[in-house]
Amino acid sequence: MIRLNTFATLLALASPLAIAQAPTTVVSPLPKVDVEPVADAKPLSVVAIDALKGEGLYHFHGTRMVNLRISGNPQGDRHPLKETTTEGGTSAFNGNIDVAHFVRDGERRAIGEPSFAIPEADGSVQLVYQSSSPLHLKVSMRGYDVSGLPIRNFLRTAANYSNPEAARVGAAKFPAGSIAYLSAVRFQDDVLMLPRKESFTGAANTRQMVTNFSRETPFCLSYEDRNGARPYAVMFRDPAAPKAGRVQLYAAKPGTMFCARATEVVLAEGTWEEMTVGGTKAVVLSFGANVDPLDTGVIDVEREAARIAFIEPRKGAPGVRPGKLYKAGAKIADYQYRFNGIAAAAVRTTLGMP
């Protein structure tokens, strides 16, 4: 993901200082993301809570591994969880999207590790993070018998490419009893999330955010660097409107220190809306179907769920921060596989992991 002119607006807005970074935006109506399994993988009937029993499930990030499993007797319908990893910063779920903190009541809260799993009637499982101020994820899983299939075919990146480590396993195949899982995650509630590396806009609050980027200086959105990419500079309109207004997208001028419009031609329009989510203020953007979300910072797997949000934490580091609003119940797909204990042992052996 490319971020345009990160130093640009620092000088342009002088007072207050601001850096025009590039977070995210979404297409509406939201397109669907379908994740197809590897050929010849045999579908299995899977209840998600069962995948967490015993050895639990394993997920590989290159040569880093994380294991998530039930770790004790249930308390009613709540099953205590234990997540262990060979290296800090890895997690069993959501490693495919850029999130580090959720913001509730104006305060950043680290996602951390899931504390409990609650089985759902539809076969999915609810993962509960931060029991004092919980974040709830609904995880559904599709299981596949991969016995006898090449291991390398199941080592995928978050963007659905072959993992660099896949070449190291050669022709090794999974032994009998190997199960691989594809998952999809949904947030139970609307939630505002901040990325792993935060940037700042120079705006002290959401109202100032809209006003600052409604004059001469646009805000440059991030985009995926690829053939046909279309970097955008966004301008807020209707800054005096109480809760909502228009935004306009222009071609971002390349090769400049400051975020700037390449021309005065409006390429697309959308809306901004000031809202309160989980006790936190944010300005949320929406665009029409003629805007590719990859050109606004939204990655493929979160097309259905994510919208760009300029978030106003009231505690900790001050100022409006670019982040995302994830809509309740909307799917975040995942191209990466999780494995049962038998399959994970085979992966570890072929990768030379202890």
HELIX and SHEET records of a PDB file:
HELIX    1   1 ALA A    8  ALA A   12  1                                   5    
HELIX    2   2 ALA A   48  ALA A   51  1                                   4    
HELIX    3   3 ILE A  151  PHE A  154  5                                   4    
HELIX    4   4 PRO A  164  VAL A  169  5                                   6    
HELIX    5   5 THR A  206  ASN A  212  1                                   7    
HELIX    6   6 PRO A  293  ASP A  295  5                                   3    
HELIX    7   7 ASP A  300  GLU A  302  5                                   3    
HELIX    8   8 GLY A  341  LEU A  351  1                                  11    
SHEET    1   A10 LYS A  42  LEU A  44  0                                        
SHEET    2   A10 LEU A 135  ASP A 145 -1                                        
SHEET    3   A10 VAL A 125  TYR A 129 -1                                        
SHEET    4   A10 PRO A 114  PRO A 119 -1                                        
SHEET    5   A10 HIS A  79  THR A  85 -1                                        
SHEET    6   A10 ARG A  64  ILE A  70 -1                                        
SHEET    7   A10 LEU A  57  HIS A  61 -1                                        
SHEET    8   A10 ARG A 338  PHE A 339 -1                                        
SHEET    9   A10 ILE A 179  PHE A 187 -1                                        
SHEET   10   A10 LYS A 331  ALA A 333 -1                                        
SHEET    1   B10 GLU A 107  ALA A 110  0                                        
SHEET    2   B10 HIS A 101  ARG A 104 -1                                        
SHEET    3   B10 VAL A 191  LEU A 194 -1                                        
SHEET    4   B10 ARG A 321  TYR A 326 -1                                        
SHEET    5   B10 ALA A 306  GLU A 312 -1                                        
SHEET    6   B10 THR A 280  PHE A 287 -1                                        
SHEET    7   B10 ALA A 268  VAL A 277 -1                                        
SHEET    8   B10 ALA A 244  ALA A 251 -1                                        
SHEET    9   B10 TYR A 232  PHE A 236 -1                                        
SHEET   10   B10 PHE A 219  CYS A 220 -1                                        
END                                                                             
